[in-house]
Every structure is written in structure tokens, then in C-alpha cells.
Amino acid sequence: MGKVKPENEWKFKCANTGKAIKRRKRYYRNGKYYTTKAAFQAQMAKEAEDKAAKAAAAPEAAPAPAETK
């Protein structure tokens, strides 16, 4: 007898939503699979927002560099 694959196990999942991608036609960008173009754009917006938040928080948390001569 062969191996039985579970029903809910899919090869590809959306990088943004985590939903299983059932169709052969996928949206592939930057090394990740997405269900739609909108999901890809939402993920890029989220990453840009997180990056901006880190950049804004980093100078406040880091001490001023000491001068060296």
C-alpha cells in the first residue's frame, strides 16, 4: 500500500495569509508564494511599515556614539 496524504496538507501556503494554495496557478514574488496580487501587496505594505517602525525606534533606544580622535 502507498502512503496516504492528509487532506489538509498542501505543498504551498500563502506567505501573507497562510491559506493553502490549491491551484497550479500561483502568485510568486520575491521567493514566496501568495494567493493573489493583493495578498502580495498587503505583505509588502506590512513589511515596509515594520521597517519604518524599527527605524524610528532604533535612534531613540541606541546611545549616542562616543567621539574618538
CHARMM-style PDB file with segment names, atoms N, HN, CA, C and O in Angstrom:
ATOM      1  N   MET     1       0.829  -1.176   0.000  1.00  0.00      PROA
ATOM      2  CA  MET     1       0.000   0.000   0.000  1.00  0.00      PROA
ATOM      3  C   MET     1       0.880   1.248   0.000  1.00  0.00      PROA
ATOM      4  O   MET     1       1.968   1.258   0.574  1.00  0.00      PROA
ATOM      5  N   GLY     2       0.392   2.288  -0.648  1.00  0.00      PROA
ATOM      6  HN  GLY     2      -0.493   2.280  -1.115  1.00  0.00      PROA
ATOM      7  CA  GLY     2       1.121   3.540  -0.715  1.00  0.00      PROA
ATOM      8  C   GLY     2       0.824   4.434   0.465  1.00  0.00      PROA
ATOM      9  O   GLY     2      -0.055   4.155   1.281  1.00  0.00      PROA
ATOM     10  N   LYS     3       1.560   5.493   0.536  1.00  0.00      PROA
ATOM     11  HN  LYS     3       2.274   5.720  -0.126  1.00  0.00      PROA
ATOM     12  CA  LYS     3       1.346   6.452   1.620  1.00  0.00      PROA
ATOM     13  C   LYS     3       0.062   7.228   1.378  1.00  0.00      PROA
ATOM     14  O   LYS     3      -0.271   7.542   0.235  1.00  0.00      PROA
ATOM     15  N   VAL     4      -0.652   7.535   2.436  1.00  0.00      PROA
ATOM     16  HN  VAL     4      -0.381   7.280   3.364  1.00  0.00      PROA
ATOM     17  CA  VAL     4      -1.874   8.317   2.345  1.00  0.00      PROA
ATOM     18  C   VAL     4      -1.551   9.730   2.797  1.00  0.00      PROA
ATOM     19  O   VAL     4      -1.075   9.946   3.912  1.00  0.00      PROA
ATOM     20  N   LYS     5      -1.817  10.692   1.918  1.00  0.00      PROA
ATOM     21  HN  LYS     5      -2.205  10.517   1.013  1.00  0.00      PROA
ATOM     22  CA  LYS     5      -1.541  12.096   2.220  1.00  0.00      PROA
ATOM     23  C   LYS     5      -2.744  12.703   2.960  1.00  0.00      PROA
ATOM     24  O   LYS     5      -3.878  12.557   2.504  1.00  0.00      PROA
ATOM     25  N   PRO     6      -2.515  13.369   4.074  1.00  0.00      PROA
ATOM     26  CA  PRO     6      -3.634  14.013   4.788  1.00  0.00      PROA
ATOM     27  C   PRO     6      -4.342  15.040   3.907  1.00  0.00      PROA
ATOM     28  O   PRO     6      -3.729  15.650   3.031  1.00  0.00      PROA
ATOM     29  N   GLU     7      -5.647  15.225   4.152  1.00  0.00      PROA
ATOM     30  HN  GLU     7      -6.145  14.730   4.864  1.00  0.00      PROA
ATOM     31  CA  GLU     7      -6.444  16.146   3.344  1.00  0.00      PROA
ATOM     32  C   GLU     7      -5.945  17.578   3.410  1.00  0.00      PROA
ATOM     33  O   GLU     7      -5.886  18.259   2.386  1.00  0.00      PROA
ATOM     34  N   ASN     8      -5.585  18.043   4.594  1.00  0.00      PROA
ATOM     35  HN  ASN     8      -5.632  17.489   5.425  1.00  0.00      PROA
ATOM     36  CA  ASN     8      -5.266  19.454   4.772  1.00  0.00      PROA
ATOM     37  C   ASN     8      -3.794  19.785   4.559  1.00  0.00      PROA
ATOM     38  O   ASN     8      -3.376  20.902   4.862  1.00  0.00      PROA
ATOM     39  N   GLU     9      -3.012  18.871   4.057  1.00  0.00      PROA
ATOM     40  HN  GLU     9      -3.352  17.964   3.810  1.00  0.00      PROA
ATOM     41  CA  GLU     9      -1.600  19.154   3.828  1.00  0.00      PROA
ATOM     42  C   GLU     9      -1.403  19.618   2.385  1.00  0.00      PROA
ATOM     43  O   GLU     9      -1.678  18.875   1.443  1.00  0.00      PROA
ATOM     44  N   TRP    10      -0.933  20.837   2.224  1.00  0.00      PROA
ATOM     45  HN  TRP    10      -0.710  21.440   2.989  1.00  0.00      PROA
ATOM     46  CA  TRP    10      -0.701  21.404   0.893  1.00  0.00      PROA
ATOM     47  C   TRP    10       0.761  21.732   0.749  1.00  0.00      PROA
ATOM     48  O   TRP    10       1.452  22.011   1.729  1.00  0.00      PROA
ATOM     49  N   LYS    11       1.220  21.697  -0.466  1.00  0.00      PROA
ATOM     50  HN  LYS    11       0.658  21.471  -1.262  1.00  0.00      PROA
ATOM     51  CA  LYS    11       2.628  21.970  -0.738  1.00  0.00      PROA
ATOM     52  C   LYS    11       2.945  23.450  -0.579  1.00  0.00      PROA
ATOM     53  O   LYS    11       4.015  23.811  -0.089  1.00  0.00      PROA
ATOM     54  N   PHE    12       2.018  24.303  -0.993  1.00  0.00      PROA
ATOM     55  HN  PHE    12       1.149  24.009  -1.391  1.00  0.00      PROA
ATOM     56  CA  PHE    12       2.268  25.731  -0.960  1.00  0.00      PROA
ATOM     57  C   PHE    12       1.237  26.442  -0.088  1.00  0.00      PROA
ATOM     58  O   PHE    12       0.044  26.143  -0.143  1.00  0.00      PROA
ATOM     59  N   LYS    13       1.717  27.387   0.717  1.00  0.00      PROA
ATOM     60  HN  LYS    13       2.686  27.631   0.762  1.00  0.00      PROA
ATOM     61  CA  LYS    13       0.831  28.224   1.522  1.00  0.00      PROA
ATOM     62  C   LYS    13       1.181  29.677   1.248  1.00  0.00      PROA
ATOM     63  O   LYS    13       2.331  30.011   0.961  1.00  0.00      PROA
ATOM     64  N   CYS    14       0.177  30.533   1.338  1.00  0.00      PROA
ATOM     65  HN  CYS    14      -0.757  30.262   1.571  1.00  0.00      PROA
ATOM     66  CA  CYS    14       0.360  31.962   1.117  1.00  0.00      PROA
ATOM     67  C   CYS    14       1.254  32.522   2.222  1.00  0.00      PROA
ATOM     68  O   CYS    14       1.025  32.260   3.403  1.00  0.00      PROA
ATOM     69  N   ALA    15       2.267  33.287   1.840  1.00  0.00      PROA
ATOM     70  HN  ALA    15       2.453  33.500   0.881  1.00  0.00      PROA
ATOM     71  CA  ALA    15       3.188  33.872   2.804  1.00  0.00      PROA
ATOM     72  C   ALA    15       2.510  34.943   3.658  1.00  0.00      PROA
ATOM     73  O   ALA    15       2.959  35.213   4.772  1.00  0.00      PROA
ATOM     74  N   ASN    16       1.453  35.547   3.162  1.00  0.00      PROA
ATOM     75  HN  ASN    16       1.089  35.327   2.257  1.00  0.00      PROA
ATOM     76  CA  ASN    16       0.755  36.594   3.899  1.00  0.00      PROA
ATOM     77  C   ASN    16      -0.349  36.027   4.783  1.00  0.00      PROA
ATOM     78  O   ASN    16      -0.393  36.309   5.981  1.00  0.00      PROA
ATOM     79  N   THR    17      -1.234  35.234   4.202  1.00  0.00      PROA
ATOM     80  HN  THR    17      -1.198  35.005   3.229  1.00  0.00      PROA
ATOM     81  CA  THR    17      -2.407  34.774   4.929  1.00  0.00      PROA
ATOM     82  C   THR    17      -2.250  33.381   5.530  1.00  0.00      PROA
ATOM     83  O   THR    17      -2.943  33.044   6.490  1.00  0.00      PROA
ATOM     84  N   GLY    18      -1.353  32.571   4.981  1.00  0.00      PROA
ATOM     85  HN  GLY    18      -0.790  32.844   4.201  1.00  0.00      PROA
ATOM     86  CA  GLY    18      -1.167  31.212   5.461  1.00  0.00      PROA
ATOM     87  C   GLY    18      -2.165  30.230   4.868  1.00  0.00      PROA
ATOM     88  O   GLY    18      -2.156  29.053   5.228  1.00  0.00      PROA
ATOM     89  N   LYS    19      -3.018  30.684   3.975  1.00  0.00      PROA
ATOM     90  HN  LYS    19      -3.026  31.641   3.682  1.00  0.00      PROA
ATOM     91  CA  LYS    19      -4.000  29.804   3.344  1.00  0.00      PROA
ATOM     92  C   LYS    19      -3.300  28.868   2.366  1.00  0.00      PROA
ATOM     93  O   LYS    19      -2.275  29.218   1.781  1.00  0.00      PROA
ATOM     94  N   ALA    20      -3.854  27.694   2.200  1.00  0.00      PROA
ATOM     95  HN  ALA    20      -4.687  27.410   2.675  1.00  0.00      PROA
ATOM     96  CA  ALA    20      -3.323  26.732   1.247  1.00  0.00      PROA
ATOM     97  C   ALA    20      -3.600  27.228  -0.167  1.00  0.00      PROA
ATOM     98  O   ALA    20      -4.685  27.730  -0.461  1.00  0.00      PROA
ATOM     99  N   ILE    21      -2.616  27.080  -1.027  1.00  0.00      PROA
ATOM    100  HN  ILE    21      -1.735  26.672  -0.788  1.00  0.00      PROA
ATOM    101  CA  ILE    21      -2.780  27.461  -2.426  1.00  0.00      PROA
ATOM    102  C   ILE    21      -3.074  26.177  -3.180  1.00  0.00      PROA
ATOM    103  O   ILE    21      -2.197  25.327  -3.332  1.00  0.00      PROA
ATOM    104  N   LYS    22      -4.291  26.036  -3.646  1.00  0.00      PROA
ATOM    105  HN  LYS    22      -5.004  26.727  -3.522  1.00  0.00      PROA
ATOM    106  CA  LYS    22      -4.754  24.787  -4.228  1.00  0.00      PROA
ATOM    107  C   LYS    22      -4.547  24.718  -5.738  1.00  0.00      PROA
ATOM    108  O   LYS    22      -4.392  23.631  -6.295  1.00  0.00      PROA
ATOM    109  N   ARG    23      -4.543  25.842  -6.382  1.00  0.00      PROA
ATOM    110  HN  ARG    23      -4.669  26.725  -5.930  1.00  0.00      PROA
ATOM    111  CA  ARG    23      -4.439  25.834  -7.840  1.00  0.00      PROA
ATOM    112  C   ARG    23      -2.986  25.794  -8.280  1.00  0.00      PROA
ATOM    113  O   ARG    23      -2.088  26.200  -7.542  1.00  0.00      PROA
ATOM    114  N   ARG    24      -2.772  25.308  -9.469  1.00  0.00      PROA
ATOM    115  HN  ARG    24      -3.502  24.978 -10.068  1.00  0.00      PROA
ATOM    116  CA  ARG    24      -1.418  25.315 -10.018  1.00  0.00      PROA
ATOM    117  C   ARG    24      -0.971  26.741 -10.290  1.00  0.00      PROA
ATOM    118  O   ARG    24       0.218  27.050 -10.205  1.00  0.00      PROA
ATOM    119  N   LYS    25      -1.908  27.603 -10.613  1.00  0.00      PROA
ATOM    120  HN  LYS    25      -2.874  27.353 -10.682  1.00  0.00      PROA
ATOM    121  CA  LYS    25      -1.564  28.991 -10.887  1.00  0.00      PROA
ATOM    122  C   LYS    25      -1.404  29.713  -9.563  1.00  0.00      PROA
ATOM    123  O   LYS    25      -2.363  29.831  -8.799  1.00  0.00      PROA
ATOM    124  N   ARG    26      -0.208  30.194  -9.285  1.00  0.00      PROA
ATOM    125  HN  ARG    26       0.570  30.098  -9.906  1.00  0.00      PROA
ATOM    126  CA  ARG    26       0.097  30.872  -8.033  1.00  0.00      PROA
ATOM    127  C   ARG    26       0.693  32.238  -8.343  1.00  0.00      PROA
ATOM    128  O   ARG    26       1.093  32.515  -9.474  1.00  0.00      PROA
ATOM    129  N   TYR    27       0.743  33.072  -7.339  1.00  0.00      PROA
ATOM    130  HN  TYR    27       0.418  32.847  -6.420  1.00  0.00      PROA
ATOM    131  CA  TYR    27       1.386  34.379  -7.455  1.00  0.00      PROA
ATOM    132  C   TYR    27       2.710  34.283  -6.711  1.00  0.00      PROA
ATOM    133  O   TYR    27       2.731  34.233  -5.481  1.00  0.00      PROA
ATOM    134  N   TYR    28       3.823  34.257  -7.456  1.00  0.00      PROA
ATOM    135  HN  TYR    28       3.807  34.297  -8.455  1.00  0.00      PROA
ATOM    136  CA  TYR    28       5.154  34.042  -6.896  1.00  0.00      PROA
ATOM    137  C   TYR    28       5.969  35.319  -7.039  1.00  0.00      PROA
ATOM    138  O   TYR    28       6.209  35.797  -8.148  1.00  0.00      PROA
ATOM    139  N   ARG    29       6.394  35.871  -5.892  1.00  0.00      PROA
ATOM    140  HN  ARG    29       6.198  35.484  -4.992  1.00  0.00      PROA
ATOM    141  CA  ARG    29       7.217  37.077  -5.897  1.00  0.00      PROA
ATOM    142  C   ARG    29       8.224  36.986  -4.766  1.00  0.00      PROA
ATOM    143  O   ARG    29       7.900  36.504  -3.681  1.00  0.00      PROA
ATOM    144  N   ASN    30       9.434  37.443  -5.011  1.00  0.00      PROA
ATOM    145  HN  ASN    30       9.697  37.835  -5.893  1.00  0.00      PROA
ATOM    146  CA  ASN    30      10.497  37.533  -4.004  1.00  0.00      PROA
ATOM    147  C   ASN    30      10.726  36.216  -3.264  1.00  0.00      PROA
ATOM    148  O   ASN    30      10.997  36.216  -2.063  1.00  0.00      PROA
ATOM    149  N   GLY    31      10.620  35.107  -3.971  1.00  0.00      PROA
ATOM    150  HN  GLY    31      10.400  35.108  -4.947  1.00  0.00      PROA
ATOM    151  CA  GLY    31      10.897  33.810  -3.380  1.00  0.00      PROA
ATOM    152  C   GLY    31       9.799  33.240  -2.518  1.00  0.00      PROA
ATOM    153  O   GLY    31      10.024  32.247  -1.826  1.00  0.00      PROA
ATOM    154  N   LYS    32       8.607  33.836  -2.532  1.00  0.00      PROA
ATOM    155  HN  LYS    32       8.424  34.642  -3.095  1.00  0.00      PROA
ATOM    156  CA  LYS    32       7.489  33.357  -1.732  1.00  0.00      PROA
ATOM    157  C   LYS    32       6.251  33.249  -2.607  1.00  0.00      PROA
ATOM    158  O   LYS    32       6.142  33.923  -3.632  1.00  0.00      PROA
ATOM    159  N   TYR    33       5.315  32.394  -2.196  1.00  0.00      PROA
ATOM    160  HN  TYR    33       5.403  31.847  -1.364  1.00  0.00      PROA
ATOM    161  CA  TYR    33       4.067  32.212  -2.911  1.00  0.00      PROA
ATOM    162  C   TYR    33       2.944  32.962  -2.210  1.00  0.00      PROA
ATOM    163  O   TYR    33       2.881  32.999  -0.981  1.00  0.00      PROA
ATOM    164  N   TYR    34       2.054  33.560  -3.006  1.00  0.00      PROA
ATOM    165  HN  TYR    34       2.106  33.529  -4.004  1.00  0.00      PROA
ATOM    166  CA  TYR    34       0.907  34.302  -2.496  1.00  0.00      PROA
ATOM    167  C   TYR    34      -0.342  33.846  -3.229  1.00  0.00      PROA
ATOM    168  O   TYR    34      -0.265  33.358  -4.356  1.00  0.00      PROA
ATOM    169  N   THR    35      -1.498  34.008  -2.586  1.00  0.00      PROA
ATOM    170  HN  THR    35      -1.561  34.405  -1.670  1.00  0.00      PROA
ATOM    171  CA  THR    35      -2.748  33.602  -3.225  1.00  0.00      PROA
ATOM    172  C   THR    35      -3.132  34.573  -4.330  1.00  0.00      PROA
ATOM    173  O   THR    35      -3.600  34.156  -5.389  1.00  0.00      PROA
ATOM    174  N   THR    36      -2.938  35.870  -4.090  1.00  0.00      PROA
ATOM    175  HN  THR    36      -2.558  36.209  -3.229  1.00  0.00      PROA
ATOM    176  CA  THR    36      -3.302  36.878  -5.077  1.00  0.00      PROA
ATOM    177  C   THR    36      -2.284  38.016  -5.050  1.00  0.00      PROA
ATOM    178  O   THR    36      -1.413  38.077  -4.182  1.00  0.00      PROA
ATOM    179  N   LYS    37      -2.417  38.903  -6.011  1.00  0.00      PROA
ATOM    180  HN  LYS    37      -3.125  38.854  -6.716  1.00  0.00      PROA
ATOM    181  CA  LYS    37      -1.569  40.086  -6.049  1.00  0.00      PROA
ATOM    182  C   LYS    37      -1.859  40.991  -4.854  1.00  0.00      PROA
ATOM    183  O   LYS    37      -0.950  41.622  -4.316  1.00  0.00      PROA
ATOM    184  N   ALA    38      -3.112  41.053  -4.445  1.00  0.00      PROA
ATOM    185  HN  ALA    38      -3.851  40.541  -4.883  1.00  0.00      PROA
ATOM    186  CA  ALA    38      -3.491  41.874  -3.299  1.00  0.00      PROA
ATOM    187  C   ALA    38      -2.821  41.374  -2.015  1.00  0.00      PROA
ATOM    188  O   ALA    38      -2.415  42.173  -1.171  1.00  0.00      PROA
ATOM    189  N   ALA    39      -2.707  40.053  -1.875  1.00  0.00      PROA
ATOM    190  HN  ALA    39      -3.036  39.404  -2.561  1.00  0.00      PROA
ATOM    191  CA  ALA    39      -2.043  39.483  -0.699  1.00  0.00      PROA
ATOM    192  C   ALA    39      -0.562  39.846  -0.704  1.00  0.00      PROA
ATOM    193  O   ALA    39       0.013  40.140   0.344  1.00  0.00      PROA
ATOM    194  N   PHE    40       0.049  39.825  -1.880  1.00  0.00      PROA
ATOM    195  HN  PHE    40      -0.418  39.586  -2.731  1.00  0.00      PROA
ATOM    196  CA  PHE    40       1.456  40.218  -2.012  1.00  0.00      PROA
ATOM    197  C   PHE    40       1.641  41.685  -1.633  1.00  0.00      PROA
ATOM    198  O   PHE    40       2.554  42.020  -0.878  1.00  0.00      PROA
ATOM    199  N   GLN    41       0.787  42.556  -2.148  1.00  0.00      PROA
ATOM    200  HN  GLN    41       0.045  42.284  -2.762  1.00  0.00      PROA
ATOM    201  CA  GLN    41       0.904  43.983  -1.856  1.00  0.00      PROA
ATOM    202  C   GLN    41       0.651  44.278  -0.380  1.00  0.00      PROA
ATOM    203  O   GLN    41       1.288  45.164   0.189  1.00  0.00      PROA
ATOM    204  N   ALA    42      -0.263  43.553   0.239  1.00  0.00      PROA
ATOM    205  HN  ALA    42      -0.781  42.834  -0.224  1.00  0.00      PROA
ATOM    206  CA  ALA    42      -0.527  43.731   1.667  1.00  0.00      PROA
ATOM    207  C   ALA    42       0.699  43.333   2.486  1.00  0.00      PROA
ATOM    208  O   ALA    42       1.037  44.000   3.465  1.00  0.00      PROA
ATOM    209  N   GLN    43       1.359  42.251   2.088  1.00  0.00      PROA
ATOM    210  HN  GLN    43       1.084  41.710   1.294  1.00  0.00      PROA
ATOM    211  CA  GLN    43       2.559  41.805   2.793  1.00  0.00      PROA
ATOM    212  C   GLN    43       3.685  42.829   2.635  1.00  0.00      PROA
ATOM    213  O   GLN    43       4.398  43.108   3.599  1.00  0.00      PROA
ATOM    214  N   MET    44       3.855  43.389   1.447  1.00  0.00      PROA
ATOM    215  HN  MET    44       3.275  43.162   0.664  1.00  0.00      PROA
ATOM    216  CA  MET    44       4.899  44.389   1.224  1.00  0.00      PROA
ATOM    217  C   MET    44       4.624  45.652   2.043  1.00  0.00      PROA
ATOM    218  O   MET    44       5.553  46.247   2.590  1.00  0.00      PROA
ATOM    219  N   ALA    45       3.363  46.062   2.131  1.00  0.00      PROA
ATOM    220  HN  ALA    45       2.609  45.579   1.686  1.00  0.00      PROA
ATOM    221  CA  ALA    45       2.996  47.231   2.935  1.00  0.00      PROA
ATOM    222  C   ALA    45       3.268  46.977   4.409  1.00  0.00      PROA
ATOM    223  O   ALA    45       3.756  47.859   5.115  1.00  0.00      PROA
ATOM    224  N   LYS    46       2.954  45.769   4.873  1.00  0.00      PROA
ATOM    225  HN  LYS    46       2.558  45.053   4.299  1.00  0.00      PROA
ATOM    226  CA  LYS    46       3.185  45.406   6.270  1.00  0.00      PROA
ATOM    227  C   LYS    46       4.685  45.409   6.588  1.00  0.00      PROA
ATOM    228  O   LYS    46       5.095  45.912   7.634  1.00  0.00      PROA
ATOM    229  N   GLU    47       5.500  44.853   5.692  1.00  0.00      PROA
ATOM    230  HN  GLU    47       5.167  44.445   4.842  1.00  0.00      PROA
ATOM    231  CA  GLU    47       6.946  44.833   5.900  1.00  0.00      PROA
ATOM    232  C   GLU    47       7.535  46.239   5.890  1.00  0.00      PROA
ATOM    233  O   GLU    47       8.434  46.535   6.677  1.00  0.00      PROA
ATOM    234  N   ALA    48       7.042  47.110   5.011  1.00  0.00      PROA
ATOM    235  HN  ALA    48       6.312  46.869   4.371  1.00  0.00      PROA
ATOM    236  CA  ALA    48       7.519  48.491   4.959  1.00  0.00      PROA
ATOM    237  C   ALA    48       7.154  49.235   6.242  1.00  0.00      PROA
ATOM    238  O   ALA    48       7.950  50.023   6.754  1.00  0.00      PROA
ATOM    239  N   GLU    49       5.960  48.988   6.758  1.00  0.00      PROA
ATOM    240  HN  GLU    49       5.314  48.349   6.342  1.00  0.00      PROA
ATOM    241  CA  GLU    49       5.516  49.624   7.998  1.00  0.00      PROA
ATOM    242  C   GLU    49       6.374  49.159   9.181  1.00  0.00      PROA
ATOM    243  O   GLU    49       6.769  49.965  10.023  1.00  0.00      PROA
ATOM    244  N   ASP    50       6.654  47.862   9.236  1.00  0.00      PROA
ATOM    245  HN  ASP    50       6.333  47.207   8.552  1.00  0.00      PROA
ATOM    246  CA  ASP    50       7.501  47.325  10.306  1.00  0.00      PROA
ATOM    247  C   ASP    50       8.916  47.893  10.229  1.00  0.00      PROA
ATOM    248  O   ASP    50       9.519  48.211  11.254  1.00  0.00      PROA
ATOM    249  N   LYS    51       9.437  48.018   9.019  1.00  0.00      PROA
ATOM    250  HN  LYS    51       8.946  47.759   8.187  1.00  0.00      PROA
ATOM    251  CA  LYS    51      10.780  48.560   8.823  1.00  0.00      PROA
ATOM    252  C   LYS    51      10.841  50.021   9.261  1.00  0.00      PROA
ATOM    253  O   LYS    51      11.819  50.443   9.878  1.00  0.00      PROA
ATOM    254  N   ALA    52       9.802  50.796   8.945  1.00  0.00      PROA
ATOM    255  HN  ALA    52       9.007  50.453   8.444  1.00  0.00      PROA
ATOM    256  CA  ALA    52       9.756  52.196   9.340  1.00  0.00      PROA
ATOM    257  C   ALA    52       9.648  52.329  10.860  1.00  0.00      PROA
ATOM    258  O   ALA    52      10.245  53.226  11.456  1.00  0.00      PROA
ATOM    259  N   ALA    53       8.891  51.442  11.472  1.00  0.00      PROA
ATOM    260  HN  ALA    53       8.406  50.714  10.988  1.00  0.00      PROA
ATOM    261  CA  ALA    53       8.740  51.482  12.932  1.00  0.00      PROA
ATOM    262  C   ALA    53      10.072  51.146  13.616  1.00  0.00      PROA
ATOM    263  O   ALA    53      10.427  51.761  14.621  1.00  0.00      PROA
ATOM    264  N   LYS    54      10.795  50.186  13.079  1.00  0.00      PROA
ATOM    265  HN  LYS    54      10.507  49.686  12.262  1.00  0.00      PROA
ATOM    266  CA  LYS    54      12.102  49.835  13.648  1.00  0.00      PROA
ATOM    267  C   LYS    54      13.089  50.985  13.480  1.00  0.00      PROA
ATOM    268  O   LYS    54      13.868  51.276  14.386  1.00  0.00      PROA
ATOM    269  N   ALA    55      13.055  51.640  12.316  1.00  0.00      PROA
ATOM    270  HN  ALA    55      12.422  51.403  11.579  1.00  0.00      PROA
ATOM    271  CA  ALA    55      13.969  52.747  12.064  1.00  0.00      PROA
ATOM    272  C   ALA    55      13.661  53.923  13.000  1.00  0.00      PROA
ATOM    273  O   ALA    55      14.576  54.617  13.445  1.00  0.00      PROA
ATOM    274  N   ALA    56      12.402  54.143  13.291  1.00  0.00      PROA
ATOM    275  HN  ALA    56      11.659  53.580  12.930  1.00  0.00      PROA
ATOM    276  CA  ALA    56      12.018  55.237  14.179  1.00  0.00      PROA
ATOM    277  C   ALA    56      12.397  54.926  15.626  1.00  0.00      PROA
ATOM    278  O   ALA    56      12.765  55.830  16.376  1.00  0.00      PROA
ATOM    279  N   ALA    57      12.310  53.666  16.019  1.00  0.00      PROA
ATOM    280  HN  ALA    57      12.011  52.932  15.409  1.00  0.00      PROA
ATOM    281  CA  ALA    57      12.605  53.275  17.396  1.00  0.00      PROA
ATOM    282  C   ALA    57      14.100  53.097  17.639  1.00  0.00      PROA
ATOM    283  O   ALA    57      14.557  53.263  18.770  1.00  0.00      PROA
ATOM    284  N   ALA    58      14.854  52.770  16.632  1.00  0.00      PROA
ATOM    285  HN  ALA    58      14.483  52.635  15.713  1.00  0.00      PROA
ATOM    286  CA  ALA    58      16.274  52.474  16.803  1.00  0.00      PROA
ATOM    287  C   ALA    58      17.087  53.679  17.292  1.00  0.00      PROA
ATOM    288  O   ALA    58      17.870  53.504  18.225  1.00  0.00      PROA
ATOM    289  N   PRO    59      16.960  54.884  16.732  1.00  0.00      PROA
ATOM    290  CA  PRO    59      17.778  56.003  17.218  1.00  0.00      PROA
ATOM    291  C   PRO    59      17.472  56.384  18.670  1.00  0.00      PROA
ATOM    292  O   PRO    59      18.373  56.818  19.388  1.00  0.00      PROA
ATOM    293  N   GLU    60      16.240  56.234  19.109  1.00  0.00      PROA
ATOM    294  HN  GLU    60      15.508  55.881  18.526  1.00  0.00      PROA
ATOM    295  CA  GLU    60      15.874  56.577  20.478  1.00  0.00      PROA
ATOM    296  C   GLU    60      16.488  55.599  21.469  1.00  0.00      PROA
ATOM    297  O   GLU    60      16.941  56.005  22.539  1.00  0.00      PROA
ATOM    298  N   ALA    61      16.508  54.338  21.133  1.00  0.00      PROA
ATOM    299  HN  ALA    61      16.140  54.008  20.264  1.00  0.00      PROA
ATOM    300  CA  ALA    61      16.980  53.298  22.037  1.00  0.00      PROA
ATOM    301  C   ALA    61      18.517  53.237  22.076  1.00  0.00      PROA
ATOM    302  O   ALA    61      19.089  52.876  23.105  1.00  0.00      PROA
ATOM    303  N   ALA    62      19.179  53.581  20.988  1.00  0.00      PROA
ATOM    304  HN  ALA    62      18.714  53.875  20.153  1.00  0.00      PROA
ATOM    305  CA  ALA    62      20.621  53.464  20.911  1.00  0.00      PROA
ATOM    306  C   ALA    62      21.285  54.688  21.547  1.00  0.00      PROA
ATOM    307  O   ALA    62      20.837  55.815  21.334  1.00  0.00      PROA
ATOM    308  N   PRO    63      22.358  54.473  22.331  1.00  0.00      PROA
ATOM    309  CA  PRO    63      23.061  55.617  22.909  1.00  0.00      PROA
ATOM    310  C   PRO    63      23.867  56.355  21.831  1.00  0.00      PROA
ATOM    311  O   PRO    63      24.196  55.793  20.787  1.00  0.00      PROA
ATOM    312  N   ALA    64      24.172  57.613  22.110  1.00  0.00      PROA
ATOM    313  HN  ALA    64      23.905  58.070  22.959  1.00  0.00      PROA
ATOM    314  CA  ALA    64      24.936  58.412  21.149  1.00  0.00      PROA
ATOM    315  C   ALA    64      26.366  57.863  21.074  1.00  0.00      PROA
ATOM    316  O   ALA    64      26.947  57.500  22.096  1.00  0.00      PROA
ATOM    317  N   PRO    65      26.930  57.804  19.863  1.00  0.00      PROA
ATOM    318  CA  PRO    65      28.281  57.279  19.731  1.00  0.00      PROA
ATOM    319  C   PRO    65      29.308  58.250  20.361  1.00  0.00      PROA
ATOM    320  O   PRO    65      29.163  59.469  20.270  1.00  0.00      PROA
ATOM    321  N   ALA    66      30.319  57.692  20.985  1.00  0.00      PROA
ATOM    322  HN  ALA    66      30.436  56.701  21.059  1.00  0.00      PROA
ATOM    323  CA  ALA    66      31.351  58.497  21.626  1.00  0.00      PROA
ATOM    324  C   ALA    66      32.347  58.991  20.560  1.00  0.00      PROA
ATOM    325  O   ALA    66      32.644  58.291  19.592  1.00  0.00      PROA
ATOM    326  N   GLU    67      32.840  60.191  20.763  1.00  0.00      PROA
ATOM    327  HN  GLU    67      32.598  60.761  21.549  1.00  0.00      PROA
ATOM    328  CA  GLU    67      33.805  60.727  19.799  1.00  0.00      PROA
ATOM    329  C   GLU    67      35.177  60.129  20.071  1.00  0.00      PROA
ATOM    330  O   GLU    67      35.596  59.997  21.221  1.00  0.00      PROA
ATOM    331  N   THR    68      35.855  59.775  19.015  1.00  0.00      PROA
ATOM    332  HN  THR    68      35.514  59.883  18.081  1.00  0.00      PROA
ATOM    333  CA  THR    68      37.215  59.257  19.125  1.00  0.00      PROA
ATOM    334  C   THR    68      38.133  60.069  18.251  1.00  0.00      PROA
ATOM    335  O   THR    68      37.768  60.473  17.147  1.00  0.00      PROA
ATOM    336  N   LYS    69      39.345  60.309  18.759  1.00  0.00      PROA
ATOM    337  HN  LYS    69      39.642  59.981  19.655  1.00  0.00      PROA
ATOM    338  CA  LYS    69      40.329  61.082  17.977  1.00  0.00      PROA
ATOM    339  C   LYS    69      41.614  60.331  17.866  1.00  0.00      PROA
ATOM    340  OT1 LYS    69      42.561  60.817  17.248  1.00  0.00      PROA
TER     341      LYS     69
END
